[in-house]
Amino acid sequence: MEDFILPVRTTSIFAAALAIAVMASTTALSHDFKVGSLELKHPWSAKAPAVAPVIGGYVTIVNTGTQGDRLIGGTTSVAERFEIHESSIVDGVARMRPAKQGIEIPAGATLNLQPGGAHIMLVNPRQRPAEGEKFKATLEFKNAGSVEVEFVVQKPKSSSVEDHSAHQNP
């Protein structure tokens, strides 16, 4: 009987260790961050062409709280300026402009900063991280405060990527 119990216990320990390893690797791959009631899911950026005057930053922000918050700014050593941009279509023409007051994240809502929509704009890059590399930035929220995140440089998820190569810097 003991010969039977030992393998079962060993198998149980192995199964538990495997489950912990899978959960840890899933968490590491998703690279999420949290500040206050805000969850920041998978910050990423596309590789910037050598001549592009800007780099786009994207992240999904989930407000799990009962009060709204606002993304109001940020900083990074990768670029001269960190801006938050809104995109809209006016008379059939796509337009981008800085969101000087930031972007609201209502209680219980999700804000997707993504290509073609609201996004982070890193103006006058000092560095151009390669695909697979990471860079740090600090995001600032009106209520939750600041949180340091890492953006992963990766291929865009779809073919509809914003083209910032003709962006004019003020």
C-alpha positions as CSV (number, residue, x, y, z in Angstrom):
1,M,0.0,0.0,0.0
2,E,2.8,2.4,0.8
3,D,4.3,1.8,-2.6
4,F,1.0,3.1,-4.0
5,I,0.7,6.2,-1.7
6,L,4.2,7.5,-2.5
7,P,3.7,7.8,-6.2
8,V,0.3,9.4,-5.7
9,R,1.8,12.0,-3.4
10,T,4.7,12.5,-5.7
11,T,2.3,12.9,-8.6
12,S,0.2,15.4,-6.6
13,I,3.2,17.4,-5.7
14,F,4.4,17.4,-9.3
15,A,0.9,18.5,-10.5
16,A,0.8,21.3,-8.0
17,A,4.2,22.5,-9.0
18,L,3.2,22.4,-12.7
19,A,0.1,24.4,-12.0
20,I,2.0,27.0,-10.1
21,A,4.6,27.2,-12.9
22,V,1.8,27.6,-15.6
23,M,0.1,30.4,-13.6
24,A,3.4,32.2,-13.0
25,S,4.3,32.1,-16.7
26,T,0.9,33.3,-17.7
27,T,1.2,36.2,-15.4
28,A,4.7,37.0,-16.6
29,L,3.5,36.9,-20.3
30,S,0.6,39.3,-19.7
31,H,2.7,41.8,-17.8
32,D,-0.1,43.7,-16.1
33,F,0.3,46.6,-13.6
34,K,-2.0,48.0,-11.0
35,V,-2.4,51.4,-9.2
36,G,-5.4,52.1,-6.9
37,S,-8.5,50.6,-8.6
38,L,-6.9,50.7,-12.1
39,E,-5.6,47.7,-13.8
40,L,-3.2,48.3,-16.7
41,K,-3.1,45.4,-19.1
42,H,-0.2,44.7,-21.5
43,P,1.4,48.1,-22.3
44,W,2.9,47.8,-25.8
45,S,4.4,49.8,-28.6
46,A,5.2,49.0,-32.3
47,K,8.8,49.4,-33.5
48,A,9.3,52.9,-34.7
49,P,10.8,53.5,-38.2
50,A,14.2,55.3,-38.0
51,V,12.7,58.5,-39.4
52,A,9.5,58.6,-37.4
53,P,9.3,61.7,-35.1
54,V,7.0,59.8,-32.7
55,I,6.4,56.4,-31.1
56,G,2.9,55.3,-30.2
57,G,2.1,53.6,-26.9
58,Y,-0.9,51.4,-26.2
59,V,-2.5,49.8,-23.1
60,T,-5.9,48.7,-21.8
61,I,-6.9,50.4,-18.5
62,V,-9.7,48.8,-16.5
63,N,-11.2,50.9,-13.7
64,T,-12.5,48.4,-11.1
65,G,-13.4,51.1,-8.7
66,T,-16.6,53.0,-7.8
67,Q,-15.1,56.4,-8.8
68,G,-13.9,57.6,-12.2
69,D,-10.3,58.6,-12.8
70,R,-8.4,60.3,-15.6
71,L,-5.1,59.5,-17.3
72,I,-3.4,63.0,-17.2
73,G,0.1,62.4,-18.4
74,G,3.4,60.5,-18.0
75,T,7.1,60.5,-18.5
76,T,9.7,58.2,-20.1
77,S,13.4,58.5,-20.8
78,V,12.8,57.1,-24.3
79,A,11.4,60.3,-25.7
80,E,11.5,64.1,-25.2
81,R,7.8,64.4,-24.5
82,F,5.0,62.1,-23.3
83,E,1.5,63.1,-24.7
84,I,-1.9,61.6,-24.6
85,H,-3.7,61.9,-28.0
86,E,-7.3,61.5,-29.0
87,S,-8.4,60.5,-32.5
88,S,-11.6,61.4,-34.3
89,I,-13.1,61.5,-37.7
90,V,-14.2,64.9,-38.9
91,D,-15.8,65.2,-42.3
92,G,-14.4,61.8,-43.3
93,V,-10.8,62.8,-42.3
94,A,-9.0,61.1,-39.4
95,R,-7.6,63.7,-37.0
96,M,-5.3,63.4,-34.0
97,R,-4.9,66.0,-31.3
98,P,-3.4,66.1,-27.8
99,A,-5.9,65.5,-25.0
100,K,-4.7,68.4,-22.9
101,Q,-7.2,67.5,-20.1
102,G,-6.3,63.8,-20.3
103,I,-8.7,61.0,-20.9
104,E,-11.5,60.0,-18.5
105,I,-11.9,56.4,-17.3
106,P,-15.3,56.1,-15.7
107,A,-16.0,53.8,-12.7
108,G,-16.4,50.2,-13.9
109,A,-15.3,51.1,-17.5
110,T,-12.4,50.0,-19.7
111,L,-10.3,52.4,-21.7
112,N,-8.5,50.9,-24.7
113,L,-5.5,53.0,-25.9
114,Q,-5.0,51.5,-29.3
115,P,-3.9,52.2,-32.9
116,G,-6.5,54.3,-34.6
117,G,-8.0,55.5,-31.3
118,A,-6.9,57.3,-28.2
119,H,-3.2,56.5,-27.5
120,I,0.0,57.7,-25.9
121,M,2.4,59.6,-28.1
122,L,6.1,59.7,-27.3
123,V,7.4,62.7,-29.2
124,N,11.0,63.1,-30.4
125,P,12.3,59.7,-29.5
126,R,15.8,59.6,-27.8
127,Q,15.8,55.8,-28.3
128,R,14.1,53.4,-30.6
129,P,13.8,50.0,-28.9
130,A,13.8,47.0,-31.2
131,E,11.0,44.5,-31.4
132,G,11.1,42.3,-28.3
133,E,12.7,44.9,-26.1
134,K,11.0,46.7,-23.3
135,F,11.1,50.3,-22.1
136,K,9.8,52.0,-18.9
137,A,7.4,54.8,-18.6
138,T,5.4,56.3,-15.7
139,L,1.7,56.9,-16.2
140,E,0.0,59.6,-14.1
141,F,-3.6,59.4,-13.1
142,K,-5.6,62.2,-11.4
143,N,-6.8,60.1,-8.5
144,A,-4.8,56.9,-8.4
145,G,-1.4,58.7,-8.8
146,S,1.6,57.4,-10.7
147,V,2.6,53.9,-11.7
148,E,5.7,52.7,-13.5
149,V,5.0,50.2,-16.4
150,E,7.0,48.5,-19.0
151,F,6.0,48.8,-22.7
152,V,6.9,45.7,-24.8
153,V,7.8,46.5,-28.4
154,Q,5.9,44.1,-30.6
155,K,4.3,43.7,-34.0
156,P,0.9,45.3,-34.2
157,K,-2.1,43.0,-33.6
158,S,-3.7,44.1,-36.9
159,S,-2.7,45.7,-40.1
160,S,-4.5,48.9,-39.3
161,V,-1.6,50.6,-37.6
162,E,-1.5,54.4,-37.2
163,D,1.1,56.0,-39.4
164,H,2.7,58.8,-37.4
165,S,5.6,59.3,-39.9
166,A,4.0,62.6,-41.1
167,H,3.3,63.9,-37.6
168,Q,4.3,67.5,-37.2
169,N,5.9,68.5,-33.9
170,P,4.9,71.9,-32.4
